[in-house]
Amino acid sequence: MNDFQNHWHSLHKRPVSRREMLQQSGVGFGGLALAGLLSSTTNADEVSALEQRPSPLAIRPPHFPAKAKRIIFLFMHGGPSQVDTFDYKPQLEKDDGKTVPFDKPRVVSGETGSLLKSPWKFRQYGESGYYVSDLFPEIGKHVDDICFINSVHGSNSRHGAALLELSTGSDTFIRPSIGSWLTYGLGTENQDLPGFITICPSLSHGGANNWGSAFLPAVYQGTPIGNAGLASEKAKIPFITRRTPQDLQRLELDLLKQLNQQRISEIGPDQELESRIESFELAFRMQNEAPEIQDIANETEETLNLYGVNNPETKNFAIQCLMARRYVESGVRFVQISHSYKWDQHGDLQKGHSKNAKEVDQPIAALLTDMSRRGLLEDTIVWWGGEFGRTPVSQGGRDGRDHNPHAMTQWFCGGGFKGGIRYGETDEYGYYAVKDKVHFHDLHATVLHLMGLDHTKLTYRYAGRNFRLTDVHGEIIHGVIA
């Protein structure tokens, strides 16, 4: 009997069949298969190590010193018009009604007409003298703290694909969202709360894929609180109030964990099952802390009035902004709040944008004020934007604008961004980004950089290759960093 057969018998204590011999021979592939089989078996020592390892949400050091620790993303779903909000275009005013003097994009979502000036006046604010339209007088008071990036552009003119690209870096494939990448790379500061929360998210245009973890472990996906169809005052983490005595609940979870880990010892490492164990443990811990965070009754009347919680027009978004502050103050890494799905004015531009801005202007300004006075703004990035901008030409008569991924404004405040500056430019009408163009990949690379992460090194191996948020793209925008 040769050495291979001796080795086989020592493992299995039985004769080797012809089929087994063929499977284990031939240019060494059998040995590789056997090694893989043995390595995939989790023994008792490995299970013990699994029990003792730190939580996947435990804080991890950044690649280099970070300027920011957390992010609040104020998502304006539908695509606000840059030429009606933060990208002042006096030439558009002068040429109202004329034909645009260059080619329109080849791919459009609908028929468009001639140039359409903004129905709103623009005024200069602050020492920087930055122009803001009359839609946002309260945000205008904060321009000296805000970095306006006027040259942002994406790759897709459809809501779903553009939103996925903004959230995940890909308009084509299912990829982890930026909040998932951040919690994967850095963990979270509070082990009793999720690292990534999305408040009242939209269920359309990609839905859960916009806050999902894709191939990253499920523990890094966003935790949705409510949805866009639910008033924010009713958006609570479900079943968060403890109904079973804590000691009894702990016994139940320990038994469940023991059974799940026994299963892992039988089948080998199982990412889904391990994530499920962690989610049960996190849910148990959340019951001690989340109910108090969700209860805004302990906020002062001055704070509630500052945000506009007592004003029916601003109440819904005001509660979201206030909750975002409470969650980041409690150590959550990434919080997204959504004004959904309201900014898609193909018609009724004047009425729609006026109503939308009225709902969010005061709450956003209050968030900046409140974050600053609490000392949170210095190391928190507040990010405002939509999935694309709008055309400077008309649609739906003379009171609407089409989708425009070729130019949009997104702004940032705090967390290492320079305040009181404008970065990048669009053409004289605001149709295309033309100077210091910034793609979504560049935004992502810059945000990760300020959080202390090298976007080229924040990778996860899946399906045989390394993936990252910025794929093979992305340049840090050094001109916006303080």
C-alpha positions in Angstrom: 0.0 0.0 0.0 1.4 3.4 -1.0 1.8 6.4 1.3 -1.3 8.1 -0.1 -3.4 5.0 0.8 -1.9 4.8 4.2 -2.8 8.4 4.8 -6.3 7.9 3.5 -6.8 4.8 5.8 -5.5 6.7 8.8 -8.2 9.3 8.2 -11.1 7.1 7.4 -10.3 3.6 8.9 -11.9 1.9 6.0 -11.0 0.6 2.5 -10.7 3.1 -0.4 -13.3 2.8 -3.2 -12.4 3.3 -6.8 -14.4 6.5 -6.9 -12.7 7.9 -3.8 -9.3 7.0 -5.2 -10.1 8.9 -8.4 -11.4 11.8 -6.5 -8.3 12.1 -4.5 -5.8 11.6 -7.2 -4.8 13.4 -10.4 -2.3 16.2 -10.4 -2.7 16.9 -6.7 -6.3 18.3 -6.9 -7.5 15.6 -4.5 -5.0 16.8 -1.9 -6.2 20.3 -2.3 -9.9 19.3 -1.9 -9.1 17.3 1.2 -7.2 20.2 2.7 -10.1 22.5 2.0 -12.5 20.0 3.6 -10.4 19.7 6.7 -9.9 23.5 7.0 -13.6 24.2 6.7 -14.4 22.1 9.7 -14.7 24.1 12.9 -13.5 22.2 16.0 -14.2 23.0 19.6 -11.2 25.3 20.0 -12.3 27.3 17.0 -15.9 27.6 18.4 -14.4 28.8 21.7 -12.3 31.4 19.8 -15.5 32.5 18.0 -17.3 33.1 21.3 -14.4 35.2 22.7 -13.7 37.3 19.6 -14.7 41.0 19.9 -17.9 42.2 18.3 -17.7 43.0 14.6 -19.0 46.4 15.5 -16.1 47.0 17.9 -14.1 50.2 17.3 -11.3 49.7 14.8 -8.4 52.1 14.3 -8.5 54.2 11.1 -5.7 54.0 8.5 -4.5 57.4 9.6 -5.7 60.2 12.0 -9.2 61.2 11.1 -10.8 64.6 11.1 -14.4 63.2 11.4 -15.9 60.4 13.5 -19.4 60.3 12.2 -21.8 61.4 9.4 -25.3 62.7 9.1 -26.6 62.5 5.5 -29.6 64.7 4.7 -31.0 63.0 1.6 -33.3 65.1 -0.6 -35.0 62.3 -2.6 -36.1 63.2 -6.1 -33.3 65.6 -7.2 -33.3 69.3 -6.0 -32.6 71.9 -8.7 -29.1 73.3 -8.3 -30.0 76.4 -10.4 -32.9 77.2 -8.0 -31.1 76.5 -4.7 -27.3 76.9 -4.4 -25.8 77.4 -7.9 -26.6 81.0 -8.9 -26.7 81.6 -12.7 -27.2 85.3 -13.6 -26.8 84.4 -17.3 -29.8 82.0 -17.1 -31.8 85.0 -15.9 -30.7 87.1 -18.9 -31.4 84.4 -21.5 -34.7 83.1 -20.1 -36.8 81.7 -22.9 -33.9 81.3 -25.4 -32.6 78.1 -26.9 -29.7 76.6 -25.1 -26.6 77.4 -27.3 -25.0 73.9 -27.0 -26.0 70.3 -27.3 -28.3 68.9 -24.7 -27.4 65.4 -23.3 -28.1 62.5 -25.6 -29.9 60.6 -22.9 -32.8 62.4 -21.3 -35.9 61.3 -19.4 -38.3 63.5 -21.3 -38.8 66.3 -23.8 -37.4 69.6 -22.7 -37.8 73.2 -24.0 -36.0 76.5 -23.8 -34.0 78.0 -21.0 -35.9 78.7 -17.8 -34.8 81.2 -15.2 -35.2 80.6 -11.5 -38.5 81.8 -10.0 -36.5 82.7 -6.9 -34.2 85.5 -6.1 -30.6 84.8 -4.9 -29.1 86.8 -2.1 -25.6 86.9 -0.7 -25.0 85.7 2.9 -22.2 85.8 5.4 -18.6 87.0 5.1 -18.1 84.7 2.1 -20.9 86.4 0.2 -22.1 83.1 -1.1 -25.4 83.3 -3.1 -28.3 81.3 -1.8 -31.9 81.4 -3.2 -34.8 82.6 -1.2 -35.8 79.0 -0.8 -33.3 78.6 2.0 -33.0 81.7 4.0 -32.2 79.8 7.3 -29.5 77.6 5.7 -28.1 80.8 4.1 -27.2 82.1 7.6 -24.7 79.2 7.9 -22.8 79.6 4.6 -19.6 80.5 6.3 -19.5 77.0 7.8 -20.6 75.2 4.6 -18.5 73.8 1.7 -20.6 74.0 -1.5 -19.5 71.6 -4.2 -21.2 72.9 -7.4 -19.6 70.5 -9.9 -20.9 67.1 -8.7 -22.0 64.7 -11.4 -23.1 61.1 -11.7 -23.5 58.5 -14.5 -27.3 57.9 -14.7 -30.4 59.9 -15.3 -32.9 57.5 -13.7 -33.8 57.8 -10.1 -33.2 54.2 -9.1 -29.8 53.8 -10.7 -28.6 57.3 -9.7 -29.7 56.7 -6.1 -27.8 53.4 -6.0 -24.7 55.1 -7.4 -24.9 57.8 -4.7 -25.4 55.3 -2.0 -23.2 52.4 -3.1 -20.9 53.7 -5.9 -22.6 51.5 -8.5 -25.6 52.2 -10.7 -25.6 48.6 -12.1 -24.8 46.0 -9.4 -25.8 45.4 -5.8 -23.0 46.7 -3.7 -22.6 47.7 0.0 -23.7 51.2 0.9 -21.3 53.8 2.2 -22.7 53.5 5.7 -22.0 49.8 5.6 -18.4 50.4 4.4 -17.8 52.8 7.2 -19.1 50.5 9.9 -17.1 47.7 8.4 -14.0 49.8 8.4 -14.3 51.6 11.7 -16.9 49.8 13.8 -19.1 52.0 16.0 -18.6 54.0 19.2 -21.6 52.5 21.0 -21.9 48.7 21.1 -25.5 49.0 22.3 -26.7 50.6 19.1 -26.3 49.8 15.4 -23.4 51.5 13.6 -25.6 52.6 10.7 -29.2 53.9 11.0 -31.5 55.2 8.3 -34.6 57.2 9.4 -37.8 57.1 7.3 -36.0 55.8 4.2 -37.7 55.4 0.8 -38.8 51.9 -0.2 -38.6 52.8 -3.9 -35.8 53.4 -6.3 -33.6 50.6 -5.0 -35.2 50.5 -1.6 -33.2 48.4 0.9 -30.3 48.1 -1.5 -29.5 51.7 -0.8 -28.7 50.9 2.9 -27.9 47.2 2.5 -24.5 45.5 3.1 -24.6 43.3 0.0 -21.7 40.9 0.3 -20.4 42.4 3.6 -21.6 40.6 6.7 -25.2 41.5 7.5 -24.3 43.1 10.8 -23.0 46.1 8.8 -26.3 46.9 6.9 -28.3 49.9 7.8 -31.1 49.6 10.4 -34.2 51.2 9.0 -36.4 53.1 11.5 -39.8 53.7 9.9 -40.1 54.4 6.2 -41.0 57.3 3.9 -44.7 56.5 4.2 -44.8 56.8 8.0 -44.8 60.1 10.0 -41.4 60.5 11.7 -43.0 60.8 15.2 -44.2 57.2 14.7 -40.9 55.9 13.3 -39.6 53.8 16.2 -37.5 50.7 16.4 -40.1 48.0 16.7 -40.3 45.7 19.7 -37.7 47.7 21.5 -39.5 47.7 24.9 -38.4 44.7 27.0 -41.5 42.6 27.8 -39.6 39.5 29.1 -37.6 39.8 32.3 -34.0 40.5 31.4 -32.5 37.5 33.1 -35.0 35.1 31.5 -34.4 36.7 28.1 -30.6 36.3 28.6 -31.1 32.6 29.3 -33.2 32.2 26.1 -30.5 34.0 24.0 -27.7 32.0 25.6 -29.5 28.8 24.6 -30.2 30.0 21.1 -26.5 31.1 20.7 -25.3 27.7 22.0 -27.5 25.9 19.4 -26.3 28.2 16.6 -22.7 27.8 17.5 -23.2 24.0 17.7 -24.5 24.3 14.1 -21.4 26.2 13.1 -19.2 23.5 14.6 -20.9 21.0 12.4 -21.0 22.9 9.1 -18.1 25.2 9.4 -17.9 29.0 9.3 -21.3 30.5 8.2 -21.4 34.3 7.8 -25.1 34.5 7.7 -25.6 32.5 10.9 -22.8 34.4 12.7 -24.5 37.7 11.7 -27.8 36.4 13.0 -26.2 35.6 16.3 -24.7 39.1 16.5 -28.0 40.7 15.5 -29.8 38.9 18.4 -27.2 40.1 20.8 -27.3 43.7 19.5 -31.1 43.7 19.8 -30.8 42.5 23.4 -28.4 45.4 24.2 -30.5 48.0 22.3 -33.4 47.5 24.7 -31.4 49.2 27.4 -30.5 52.3 25.5 -32.7 52.9 22.4 -36.0 53.6 24.1 -34.5 56.6 25.9 -32.9 58.0 22.7 -36.1 57.7 20.8 -38.0 59.7 23.5 -37.5 63.4 22.7 -39.7 64.4 25.7 -36.5 65.3 27.7 -35.5 68.0 25.1 -36.1 71.6 26.1 -38.9 73.6 24.7 -36.2 75.9 23.2 -34.7 73.0 21.3 -38.0 71.8 20.0 -38.9 75.2 18.8 -35.5 75.7 17.3 -35.9 72.6 15.1 -39.6 73.4 14.3 -41.0 70.3 16.0 -44.1 72.3 17.1 -44.7 73.7 13.6 -47.0 71.4 11.5 -45.1 72.4 8.3 -41.6 71.5 9.6 -42.5 68.8 12.3 -41.9 65.7 10.2 -38.4 66.6 9.1 -37.6 68.4 12.3 -38.1 65.2 14.3 -35.8 63.3 11.9 -33.1 66.0 12.3 -33.4 66.0 16.0 -33.2 62.2 16.1 -30.1 62.2 13.9 -28.4 64.5 16.4 -29.4 62.2 19.3 -28.1 59.1 17.6 -24.8 60.5 16.5 -24.4 62.0 20.0 -24.9 58.5 21.4 -22.2 57.1 19.2 -23.8 55.9 15.9 -21.3 56.1 13.1 -23.6 56.9 10.1 -27.2 58.3 10.2 -29.2 59.0 7.1 -32.5 60.9 7.1 -34.6 61.3 4.0 -37.0 63.9 2.6 -38.7 61.4 0.4 -39.8 61.4 -2.5 -40.6 65.1 -3.0 -38.1 66.9 -5.2 -39.0 65.5 -8.6 -40.6 68.6 -10.1 -41.1 67.9 -13.8 -44.0 70.3 -13.4 -45.2 72.5 -10.6 -41.6 73.5 -9.9 -42.5 76.7 -8.1 -45.1 75.2 -5.8 -43.2 71.9 -5.2 -39.8 73.3 -4.4 -41.3 76.1 -2.3 -43.2 73.5 -0.2 -40.2 71.2 0.0 -37.8 73.9 1.1 -40.2 75.2 3.7 -40.3 71.7 5.3 -36.5 71.3 5.6 -34.9 74.8 5.8 -35.5 75.5 9.5 -34.8 71.9 10.7 -31.5 71.7 8.8 -30.4 75.1 10.0 -31.3 74.1 13.6 -29.3 70.9 13.2 -26.2 72.9 12.3 -26.8 75.3 15.2 -27.4 72.6 17.7 -24.5 70.4 16.6 -22.2 73.4 16.8 -23.2 74.5 20.2 -22.8 70.9 21.5 -19.3 70.6 20.1 -20.4 67.9 17.7 -19.9 69.7 14.4 -16.2 69.7 14.6 -15.9 66.0 14.1 -19.2 65.2 12.5 -19.8 65.6 8.7 -23.3 66.9 7.8 -23.9 66.1 4.1 -26.8 67.5 2.0 -27.7 66.3 -1.5 -30.0 64.4 -3.8 -29.4 61.7 -6.5 -29.0 64.3 -9.3 -29.8 67.9 -10.2 -32.3 69.4 -12.7 -32.0 70.9 -16.1 -31.8 74.7 -16.7 -34.3 74.2 -19.5 -38.0 73.8 -19.0 -40.2 70.8 -18.9 -44.0 70.5 -18.4 -44.7 73.9 -19.9 -42.7 76.7 -18.2 -42.9 75.3 -14.6 -40.8 72.2 -14.5 -37.3 70.8 -15.0 -36.0 67.4 -16.1 -33.5 65.1 -14.4 -29.9 66.2 -14.8 -27.0 63.9 -13.6 -24.4 66.1 -15.4 -24.5 68.8 -12.7 -25.7 69.1 -9.2 -24.8 70.8 -5.9 -24.0 68.9 -2.8 -22.8 70.6 0.4 -20.9 69.6 3.5 -20.5 71.1 6.9 -18.1 70.2 9.7 -15.9 67.2 10.0 -12.8 68.6 8.3 -14.5 70.3 5.3 -13.6 73.9 4.7 -16.3 76.4 5.5 -17.4 79.3 3.4 -16.1 78.1 0.1 -17.4 77.1 -3.3 -15.7 74.3 -5.1 -16.1 73.5 -8.8 -18.3 75.2 -11.4 -20.9 74.5 -13.9 -21.4 76.2 -17.3 -23.1 79.6 -17.4 -26.5 78.0 -17.3 -25.8 75.2 -14.9 -26.3 72.3 -17.3 -22.9 70.6 -17.1 -20.1 70.5 -14.5 -17.1 72.1 -16.3 -14.5 73.0 -13.7 -13.0 70.8 -11.0 -15.6 68.1 -11.8 -16.5 65.8 -8.9 -17.9 62.4 -9.5 -19.8 60.4 -6.8 -16.6 58.3 -6.6 -14.6 61.4 -5.7 -17.2 62.4 -3.0 -16.9 58.9 -1.5 -13.1 58.9 -1.6 -13.1 62.3 0.1 -15.6 61.4 2.8 -13.7 58.2 3.6 -10.4 60.1 3.8 -11.9 62.6 6.3 -13.0 59.6 8.3 -9.4 58.3 8.4 -9.8 55.6 5.7 -7.8 55.2 2.5 -10.5 54.3 -0.1 -8.0 52.2 -2.0 -7.3 50.0 1.1 -10.8 49.7 2.4 -11.5 46.4 0.6 -13.4 43.2 1.1 -12.7 40.0 -0.7 -15.7 38.4 -2.4 -16.1 36.1 -5.4 -12.4 35.9 -5.9 -11.5 39.5 -6.0 -11.2 42.6 -3.7 -14.1 45.1 -3.8 -14.2 48.7 -2.5 -16.7 51.5 -2.4 -15.0 53.4 -5.2 -14.3 50.4 -7.3 -11.2 51.4 -9.4 -12.1 55.1 -9.4 -12.1 58.0 -7.0 -9.8 60.9 -6.3 -9.7 62.8 -3.0 -10.8 66.4 -3.4 -8.0 68.0 -1.4 -9.3 71.5 -2.2 -12.3 71.1 0.1 -10.4 69.8 3.1 -9.5 72.2 5.9 
